[in-house]
Amino acid sequence: MAKIHYKAVWLSDIHLGNKDCKAEFLLTFLQSISVDTLYLVGDIVDMWQMEKQFRWPETHNRVMHKLMQMSNSGTRVVYLPGNHDAPIQKYSGMAFGDIAIERELVHTTANGKRYLVLHGDQFDADVTLGKFHAWIGDKGYDLLLFLNRWYNRFRAWRNSHYWSLAGYIKKHIKGANKAIERYRAAGCRHAAERGLDGIICGHIHHPESLMVNGIHYINDGDWIENCSALVEDNNGQLSLIHFNEYLKHSGNVSVLADFIKTGKAA
């Protein structure tokens, strides 16, 4: 299959080391593209989860090797650490081999638009309602992922494609929607104060692209629930893509079908 070329790609919240990471899907996506600049927008390795229980399957190892291979083969790779990989934040401005480390930066598209790029945990103080509510949210999210995991095992048994039950439930929880709105507003305000055209972030596992008071807000999503990425073509057009739909449009639907049946992707 011919590779699809992008000027830039943004990935966040991969959470390697977490049992809910969809490393197989991500690896298939990475193998199908070529890209000039790859932004890893935080929470790439889930150090929080690995402190509780170390888990590192071969597929997670293959994703790391693929990222390093891309950085050694002409792709500019920039790692913008988030809260789950916070220890890497102290290396901002440095590089590990061919991978640059930055806490945040400004990306200029091919058509001259300027976007602030950062993970988004910088806005937590504007979103959370206190430690107790944050704890409740964390426990609730664990439950959502548990339900999502078993629901999709049932769908696989029925030969149905992956679907984010967790994402669907979050969209219908009033408190979650309120937190997303506050997060979005904080990010857009930050970009506006710096005179930029928009902001690209992750962190909250809620992919979307919309205009807010003249600021283009883009959340590139995650590879825990939504399996989504942001891409820029050679004309500067930015597009959110979801793995399931991507495979359908690229003509590689068999990859998803094989994964559903066997739990493995090529």
N, C-alpha and C positions, 0 to 999 in steps of 0.2 A: 504494500500500500504506500502510495506517495505521501510524503510528509507535508503537512500544512504549515506554511511559514507565517510567523507573527513578528511584528516589530518589538512588542513587549508582551509579557505575560505576568500576571499577579496571582500568587497562590498564598493562602494563609490558613492557619488553624488545621494543619495536617495532623498534628498530635501523634507523631511516631512514638511508639512505646505504649500507646493506649489501645485496649482491645477493640474499641469501636472505630479505629482508624481504617479507612478504606484504601489501604496502600495498593491493593491490586488494581483498583480503578485508576488511581493516580498514575501508577507505573504505565498502564496502557495509554493514558493520555499523553504522558511525557514522551513515550516512544513514538507517538504519531505526529509530533510537531518538531519544527526547528524555530528558534527564537533568537533575536539579537540580544535582548535584555530580559532576564528573569528576576522578578522581585519575590523574595520569600518574606511575606509580610507577617511574621511572628507566629509563635506557638507551633513551630515546625516540629520540634521534639518536645514531648510532654514530660518535662522533668518532674513536675508535681506528681503525676501518676506513677512514674518510675521510682520515686522515693517510697511510695506506698507498696508497690509490687513491681519488681523488675520483669519486664516482658519485652522481648525484641525478636519477633519472628523473622524468618529469612526474607519475606516480602518487604519488611521495613528496611532491612539491610540493603536490598536491591534498589529501593527508592533513594537511599543516601548515596549509593554508588552511582546511580544515574545522575543525580544532581552534581556530583563531583566530576563525572565524565563530561557533562555539559559545560561546566566551568573551564575544563581543560581543552574544550574543542571549539572555542570561539564565542561561546555565549557569555555575556557579562552577567554574573550572578551577584545579587545584592541581598544580604540577609538583614532584616529589620526585626530584631528580637522583641517578643512580647512579654506577657507575664508568666506564662508556663515555661518559657526558656529565658527567664530574667537574668541568670548568671552571665549570659552572653552580652547583656547590655553594657557592661563595663568595658567591652572591647570596641565600642563605637568609635569609628574613625580609623580602625585598623583593618587588617585583612588576614584571613586564614587561607594561605595558598592563593588561589585565584578568586576566592569569595570575599567580597567586601562586606564589612559590618557597619551598619548605620542605624541609629535610633529612629531617625526620620530624614526625609529628603524631599526635594521638589522634582517631579518628573514633567518634562515638556514634551507634549505629543507632536506628531509630525505636522499637525495643523496649527501649532503654536499655543495650545492651551496648557496652562500650568496647574499641576495637581500636587497637593501635599500628600505624601505617602507615609503612613505609619501604622503600627498595629492597632492602636486605639485604646489600650488600657490606660493611656494618659487621661482619658475622660471618665474614669470610674467614679471619681468623687462627684461628678455631675449626675450620675445615674443611680448609684446605690442609695438605699434608704436606711443604711445602718448595718452593723455586723450581723444582727439577728436575721434581718431580711436576706442578707447575702448568703447566710448559712442555709436558710430555707430554700433559697433559689438553687444553691449547689446541690442539696439533697433532692430537690424536685427534678433537677436536670439529670441527675443520675438515674432517677426513675424513668424519665422520658427515654433515655438512651437504652435502658433495659427493655422497655416496651418496644422501642424501635427495632432492637436487635432480634427479639423473638417474633415480632410481626413480619419482618422480612425473611426470616427463616421459613415461616409459614407460606409467604408468597413464593419463595423459591421452590418449596414443595409443590405448590400449585403451578409451577412454571411461569410465574409472573415476574416482571422486572422490578428492580429496586425502587422503592418509593419512601420518602422521608415522612414517616408517621410523626416523628418528633417535631419536625418543622411545621406540619399541619396543626398539631396540638398547640404549639407556641403561638401561632397566628390567631388562635381563638381564646387565648388567655389574656384578660384585660391588663393584668399587671405586667405581663411580658411586653405587650404592645406599648404600654406607657414607658417602660424602660428603654425600648428601642427608639421611641420618639425623642426621649431626652438625650440619648446617646447621639442620635442623628443631628439634633439641634446643636449639641456641644461641638461636634466635629465641624459642622458647617460654619459655626461662629468662629472657630479657630482659623479656618481657611480664609474666611472673609476678612478677619483682622490682619491677615498677612497679605491681603490683596491678590489672592489666588483665584483661579477659576473653579476649583473643585478640590475634593478630598477623596482619596482611595484608602480604605482601611479594611480591617477584619474584625476579630475579637468576639463579636456577639453571635456568630454563626447564623447570620440572616442576610443572604445576598439580595441586593436591590440596587437599582440605579434610577435616581430621580433628581429633579431640580427643586431646591429649597431656597427661596428668596434670592434667586440668581446664582446660587452656588450648586454645582453638580456634585451630588453625594453618591458615592459608589462604595458598596461593601461587597468584597469579592467572595464572601461566604466561607466555606470550610470543606474538609474532607472527612468529617465525622457524620454529619447529617445529610448535607445537601450536595456534596461532590460537585463544586462549582469553581469557576475561575474567571478572571477578567482578562481579556485579550485586546490588543491594539493592532490594527492592520497597518499597512504601509501608508495609508491616507490619513492616519490619526483617528480613525473611528474606533471607539471603545465599545466592547460588547461583553455582556455577561453570558457565559455558556454553562450549561449543566451537562454532566457526563452522559446521562442517558440520551438526551437529545443530540449531543455531539456525536455519539456513535451512530445514531440513526442517519444523521445528515452526512456523515463521512463514509457511510456504506459499510461500516464495520460492526453491524448489529450482532454478528455471530460471536464476537468477543464477549459481549454482555451475556448472551445466552449460555455460553460455555461456563462463564463464571457462576451464574446462577445454579447450574447443574452440578458443577464440580468444586466450586469454591476457589478456583484458580483462574487467573487471567494470563494470557501469553506475555 
